[in-house]
Amino acid sequence: MQDDMLRSDEDRADAWFQALSDRTRRDILRRVLTHEESVSSLARNYSMSLTAVQKHVLVLERAGLISRRRRGRESLARGDAGILRTASELLTELESGRREHIARIDELLDEEHDQKE
């Protein structure tokens, strides 16, 4: 059960960071975090086809970073700040582990230096 949950969390993290590895997708996410915007309106900001922008939006949606809803013929996208916070917390956790490791190395170097004196 715990392994399934861990795998699920790891799969979600993979999806977040894969989605965020693309500059266009990060820009789309920035835009829809501030306000809900139609996908066709988003497409006007890029020198690519509407279909290409729709594919980027789909990747972000599958990663859970944005949600979409229909309003008439429009597809409106909105960013999920809560998911970004969770991704940020994951990075902070990874950084924390690394900082503890570096702090331990510093302690060992200080001990070695003190023994030489």
N, CA and C of each residue as an Amber inpcrd file, in Angstrom:
protein
   351
   0.8300000  -1.1990000   0.0000000   0.0000000   0.0000000   0.0000000
   0.8670000   1.2520000   0.0000000   1.8540000   1.3090000   0.9230000
   2.7460000   2.4650000   0.9870000   3.5360000   2.6030000  -0.3120000
   4.0080000   1.4640000  -0.8740000   4.7410000   1.5080000  -2.1290000
   3.8750000   2.0530000  -3.2480000   2.5730000   1.6390000  -3.2580000
   1.6640000   2.1530000  -4.2820000   1.5130000   3.6600000  -4.1590000
   1.3910000   4.1510000  -2.9040000   1.2390000   5.5820000  -2.6940000
   2.5070000   6.3160000  -3.1100000   3.6610000   5.7410000  -2.7310000
   4.9240000   6.3580000  -3.0910000   5.0790000   6.4100000  -4.5950000
   4.7440000   5.2880000  -5.2440000   4.8450000   5.2550000  -6.7000000
   3.9260000   6.2950000  -7.3110000   2.7280000   6.4060000  -6.7790000
   1.7880000   7.3880000  -7.2870000   2.3380000   8.8020000  -7.1090000
   2.9040000   9.0990000  -5.9350000   3.5000000  10.4120000  -5.7000000
   4.6730000  10.6450000  -6.6410000   5.4880000   9.6190000  -6.8080000
   6.6330000   9.7570000  -7.7170000   6.1730000   9.9450000  -9.1630000
   5.1060000   9.2350000  -9.5570000   4.5740000   9.3950000 -10.9120000
   4.0510000  10.8170000 -11.1200000   3.3680000  11.3300000 -10.0910000
   2.8730000  12.7110000 -10.1910000   4.0330000  13.6960000 -10.2930000
   5.0590000  13.4990000  -9.4940000   6.2170000  14.3980000  -9.5520000
   6.8670000  14.3300000 -10.9330000   6.9750000  13.1240000 -11.4830000
   7.5180000  12.9870000 -12.8480000   6.7000000  13.8040000 -13.8350000
   5.3730000  13.7110000 -13.7230000   4.4910000  14.4360000 -14.6520000
   4.6510000  15.9460000 -14.4870000   4.7640000  16.4140000 -13.2320000
   4.9300000  17.8640000 -12.9980000   6.2030000  18.3740000 -13.6510000
   7.3000000  17.6910000 -13.3340000   8.5800000  18.2180000 -13.7910000
   8.7840000  18.0080000 -15.2910000   8.1960000  16.9640000 -15.8330000
   8.2440000  16.8060000 -17.2920000   7.4640000  17.9370000 -17.9520000
   6.2970000  18.2400000 -17.4260000   5.4860000  19.3230000 -17.9920000
   6.2100000  20.6560000 -17.8670000   6.8610000  20.8750000 -16.7380000
   7.5270000  22.1550000 -16.4900000   8.8910000  22.2620000 -17.1700000
   9.3440000  21.1950000 -17.8010000  10.6490000  21.2350000 -18.4700000
  10.6000000  22.0010000 -19.7920000   9.4180000  22.3720000 -20.2320000
   9.2700000  23.0770000 -21.5060000   8.9620000  24.5610000 -21.2560000
   9.7030000  25.4330000 -21.9290000   9.5640000  26.8830000 -21.7490000
   8.1570000  27.3850000 -22.0890000   7.6010000  26.8830000 -23.1720000
   6.2520000  27.3290000 -23.5630000   5.2300000  26.9280000 -22.5090000
   5.3420000  25.7150000 -22.0100000   4.3840000  25.2660000 -20.9910000
   4.5160000  26.0840000 -19.7060000   5.7610000  26.4200000 -19.3360000
   5.9240000  27.2660000 -18.1370000   5.2790000  28.6310000 -18.3660000
   5.4270000  29.1620000 -19.5640000   4.8180000  30.4650000 -19.8620000
   3.2940000  30.3680000 -19.8380000   2.7520000  29.3160000 -20.4210000
   1.2960000  29.1160000 -20.3850000   0.8260000  29.0260000 -18.9410000
   1.5500000  28.2790000 -18.1300000   1.1650000  28.1300000 -16.7190000
   1.1770000  29.4780000 -16.0020000   2.2170000  30.2950000 -16.2490000
   2.2600000  31.6250000 -15.6260000   1.0110000  32.4320000 -15.9890000
   0.6380000  32.3760000 -17.2420000  -0.5240000  33.1580000 -17.7000000
  -1.8150000  32.6950000 -17.0330000  -2.0090000  31.3830000 -16.9310000
  -3.2860000  30.8960000 -16.4000000  -3.3030000  30.8290000 -14.8720000
  -2.1590000  31.0560000 -14.2490000  -2.1660000  31.1650000 -12.7890000
  -2.7350000  32.5120000 -12.3480000  -2.5430000  33.5310000 -13.1810000
  -3.0400000  34.8560000 -12.8100000  -4.5090000  35.0270000 -13.1400000
  -4.9770000  34.3800000 -14.2060000  -6.3900000  34.4630000 -14.5610000
  -6.7430000  33.3510000 -15.5420000  -7.9720000  32.9710000 -15.4920000
  -8.4760000  31.9530000 -16.4200000  -8.4400000  32.5340000 -17.8410000
  -8.0020000  31.7200000 -18.7790000  -7.8650000  32.2200000 -20.1470000
  -8.2320000  31.1220000 -21.1330000  -8.8420000  31.5170000 -22.2410000
  -9.2050000  30.5210000 -23.2490000  -7.9490000  30.0390000 -23.9700000
  -8.0000000  28.8110000 -24.4070000  -6.8460000  28.2360000 -25.0950000
  -6.5920000  28.9750000 -26.4090000  -7.6390000  29.3810000 -27.0900000
  -7.4430000  30.1230000 -28.3450000  -6.8040000  31.4800000 -28.0730000
  -7.1470000  32.1130000 -26.9560000  -6.5180000  33.3770000 -26.5830000
  -5.0470000  33.1530000 -26.2400000  -4.7670000  32.0670000 -25.5330000
  -3.3720000  31.7360000 -25.2110000  -2.5530000  31.5550000 -26.4870000
  -3.1600000  30.9200000 -27.4810000  -2.4330000  30.5990000 -28.7140000
  -1.9660000  31.8470000 -29.4520000  -2.6600000  32.9770000 -29.2570000
  -2.2550000  34.2190000 -29.9280000  -0.9010000  34.7220000 -29.4530000
  -0.4220000  34.2340000 -28.3220000   0.8560000  34.6840000 -27.7630000
   2.0620000  33.9320000 -28.3100000   1.8240000  32.9320000 -29.1220000
   2.9330000  32.0780000 -29.5600000   2.9520000  31.9550000 -31.0810000
   4.1450000  31.7670000 -31.6050000   4.2900000  31.5880000 -33.0560000
   4.1910000  30.1050000 -33.3910000   3.1010000  29.5100000 -32.9750000
   2.8310000  28.1050000 -33.2850000   1.3270000  27.9630000 -33.4830000
   0.9450000  26.8470000 -34.0020000  -0.4660000  26.6310000 -34.3050000
  -1.3000000  26.4710000 -33.0320000  -2.5920000  26.6740000 -33.1660000
  -3.5120000  26.4330000 -32.0480000  -3.4010000  24.9850000 -31.5820000
  -3.2550000  24.0750000 -32.5330000  -3.1320000  22.6530000 -32.1820000
  -1.9040000  22.4030000 -31.3080000  -0.7960000  23.0580000 -31.6470000
   0.4300000  22.8790000 -30.8410000   0.2160000  23.4180000 -29.4350000
  -0.4380000  24.5730000 -29.3120000  -0.7150000  25.1340000 -27.9810000
  -1.6660000  24.2090000 -27.2160000  -2.6530000  23.6660000 -27.9090000
  -3.5790000  22.7330000 -27.2580000  -2.8340000  21.5170000 -26.7040000
  -1.8220000  21.0560000 -27.4330000  -1.0290000  19.9130000 -26.9470000
  -0.2610000  20.2860000 -25.6840000   0.2950000  21.4960000 -25.6500000
   0.9970000  21.9470000 -24.4450000   0.0230000  22.0300000 -23.2650000
  -1.1540000  22.5710000 -23.5200000  -2.1650000  22.6850000 -22.4670000
  -2.5660000  21.2970000 -21.9650000  -2.6850000  20.3500000 -22.8750000
  -3.0570000  18.9860000 -22.4930000  -1.9920000  18.3560000 -21.5770000
  -0.7240000  18.5820000 -21.8910000   0.3580000  18.0600000 -21.0450000
   0.2510000  18.6550000 -19.6360000   0.0120000  19.9660000 -19.5620000
  -0.1330000  20.6270000 -18.2550000  -1.3590000  20.0990000 -17.5120000
  -2.4220000  19.8620000 -18.2330000  -3.6490000  19.3490000 -17.6140000
  -3.4360000  17.9270000 -17.1010000  -2.8040000  17.0840000 -17.8890000
  -2.5530000  15.7000000 -17.4570000  -1.6400000  15.6550000 -16.2420000
  -0.7470000  16.6330000 -16.1260000   0.1410000  16.7000000 -14.9530000
  -0.5910000  17.2610000 -13.7330000  -1.8010000  17.7470000 -13.9310000
  -2.5870000  18.2980000 -12.8290000  -2.2540000  19.7400000 -12.5080000
  -1.4380000  20.3710000 -13.3610000  -1.0230000  21.7430000 -13.0950000
  -2.0760000  22.7660000 -13.4950000  -2.9400000  22.4020000 -14.4250000
  -4.0430000  23.2760000 -14.8070000  -5.3120000  22.4420000 -14.9460000
  -6.4170000  23.1310000 -14.9190000  -7.6980000  22.4720000 -15.1940000
  -8.3750000  23.2490000 -16.3160000  -9.2460000  22.5630000 -17.0150000
  -9.9820000  23.2230000 -18.1000000 -11.4750000  23.0110000 -17.9070000
 -12.2160000  23.9820000 -18.3950000 -13.6670000  23.8530000 -18.4160000
 -14.1640000  24.4670000 -19.7150000 -15.3550000  24.0730000 -20.0830000
 -15.9510000  24.5920000 -21.3160000 -16.8740000  25.7510000 -20.9750000
 -16.8350000  26.7690000 -21.7970000 -17.8130000  27.8560000 -21.7520000
 -18.2000000  28.1130000 -23.2010000 -19.3450000  27.5660000 -23.5550000
 -19.7630000  27.6450000 -24.9560000 -18.7920000  26.8840000 -25.8300000
 -18.2370000  27.5670000 -26.7920000 -17.2740000  26.9300000 -27.6960000
 -15.8380000  27.0660000 -27.2090000 -15.6610000  27.8230000 -26.1070000
 -14.3150000  28.0600000 -25.5960000 -13.8910000  26.9900000 -24.6030000
 -12.5970000  26.7380000 -24.6040000 -11.9860000  25.8920000 -23.5800000
 -11.1480000  26.8180000 -22.7080000 -11.5500000  26.9620000 -21.4430000
 -10.8750000  27.8850000 -20.5320000  -9.9230000  27.1190000 -19.6270000
  -8.7220000  27.6440000 -19.4810000  -7.6990000  26.9960000 -18.6550000
  -7.4010000  27.8630000 -17.4430000  -7.1660000  27.1830000 -16.3070000
  -6.8230000  27.8730000 -15.0620000  -5.7300000  27.0720000 -14.3650000
  -4.7300000  27.7670000 -13.8540000  -3.6310000  27.1120000 -13.1530000
  -4.0230000  26.7180000 -11.7460000  -3.3680000  25.6820000 -11.2270000
  -3.6340000  25.2000000  -9.8610000  -2.4240000  25.5300000  -8.9910000
  -2.5350000  26.6120000  -8.2310000  -1.4250000  27.0490000  -7.3830000
  -1.1150000  26.0200000  -6.2970000  -2.1190000  25.2770000  -5.8530000
  -1.9000000  24.2710000  -4.8110000  -0.9510000  23.1810000  -5.2680000
  -1.0910000  22.7550000  -6.5130000  -0.1850000  21.7240000  -7.0410000
   1.2330000  22.2800000  -7.1460000   1.3440000  23.5310000  -7.5580000
   2.6860000  24.1360000  -7.6310000   3.3220000  24.2090000  -6.2510000
   2.5130000  24.5220000  -5.2360000   3.0300000  24.5640000  -3.8670000
   3.5490000  23.1870000  -3.4610000   2.8140000  22.1420000  -3.8190000
   3.2410000  20.7810000  -3.4920000   4.5580000  20.4510000  -4.1950000
   4.6800000  20.8460000  -5.4570000   5.9280000  20.6100000  -6.1940000
   7.0710000  21.3890000  -5.5500000   6.7910000  22.6000000  -5.1230000
   7.8050000  23.4180000  -4.4590000   8.2450000  22.7770000  -3.1420000
   7.2880000  22.2360000  -2.4100000   7.6150000  21.5590000  -1.1470000
   8.5060000  20.3390000  -1.3960000   8.2440000  19.6330000  -2.4890000
   9.0790000  18.4890000  -2.8370000  10.5150000  18.9340000  -3.0940000
  10.6790000  20.0330000  -3.8420000  12.0280000  20.5490000  -4.1140000
  12.7120000  20.9970000  -2.8260000  11.9480000  21.6340000  -1.9470000
  12.5100000  22.0760000  -0.6680000  12.9670000  20.8730000   0.1500000
  12.1710000  19.8140000   0.1310000  12.5380000  18.5900000   0.8540000
  13.8290000  17.9990000   0.2890000  13.9400000  17.9730000  -1.0400000
  15.1650000  17.4580000  -1.6640000  16.3620000  18.3250000  -1.3020000
  16.1630000  19.6380000  -1.3300000  17.2370000  20.5560000  -0.9810000
  17.6500000  20.3710000   0.4740000  16.6840000  20.1830000   1.3530000
  16.9630000  20.0200000   2.7730000  17.8660000  18.8140000   3.0210000
  17.5610000  17.7160000   2.3550000  18.3870000  16.5200000   2.4990000
  19.8180000  16.7660000   2.0600000  19.9590000  17.4990000   0.9810000
  21.2950000  17.8120000   0.4570000  22.0350000  18.7470000   1.4050000
  21.3140000  19.7240000   1.9570000  21.9500000  20.6690000   2.8960000
  22.4350000  19.9410000   4.1460000  21.6640000  18.9750000   4.6460000
  22.0920000  18.2010000   5.8140000  23.3590000  17.4210000   5.4930000
  23.4370000  16.8740000   4.3030000  24.6170000  16.1270000   3.8780000
  25.8430000  17.0550000   3.8360000  25.6780000  18.2190000   3.2660000
  26.7810000  19.1790000   3.1690000  27.1940000  19.6550000   4.5620000
  26.2190000  19.8770000   5.4330000  26.5390000  20.3010000   6.8070000
  27.3690000  19.2340000   7.5110000  27.0350000  17.9720000   7.2950000
  27.7980000  16.8780000   7.9130000  29.2260000  16.8400000   7.3660000
  29.3940000  17.0710000   6.0860000  30.7440000  17.1240000   5.4910000
  31.5350000  18.2680000   6.1200000  30.8850000  19.4280000   6.2830000
  31.5560000  20.5720000   6.9190000  32.0030000  20.2190000   8.3380000
  31.1410000  19.5250000   9.0850000  31.4940000  19.1280000  10.4530000
  32.7190000  18.2140000  10.4440000  32.7380000  17.2510000   9.5400000
  33.8680000  16.3210000   9.4530000  35.1540000  17.0580000   9.0810000
  35.0540000  18.0080000   8.1650000  36.2380000  18.7840000   7.7770000
  36.7310000  19.6370000   8.9450000  35.7920000  20.2210000   9.6990000
  36.1810000  21.0220000  10.8670000  36.8730000  20.1430000  11.9110000
  36.3340000  18.9350000  12.1540000  36.9410000  18.0200000  13.1150000
  38.3580000  17.6370000  12.6720000  38.5100000  17.3530000  11.3930000
  39.8190000  16.9880000  10.8520000  40.7940000  18.1470000  10.9920000
  40.3130000  19.3600000  10.7060000  41.1490000  20.5490000  10.8300000
  41.5750000  20.7600000  12.2820000  40.6380000  20.5700000  13.2370000
  40.9380000  20.7420000  14.6630000  41.9640000  19.7060000  15.1500000
  41.8910000  18.4900000  14.6190000  42.8260000  17.4430000  15.0330000
  44.2430000  17.7360000  14.5530000  44.3660000  18.4140000  13.4050000
  45.6950000  18.7330000  12.8760000  46.3600000  19.8400000  13.6780000
  45.5660000  20.6730000  14.3060000  46.1410000  21.8080000  15.0480000
  46.6040000  21.4280000  16.4210000
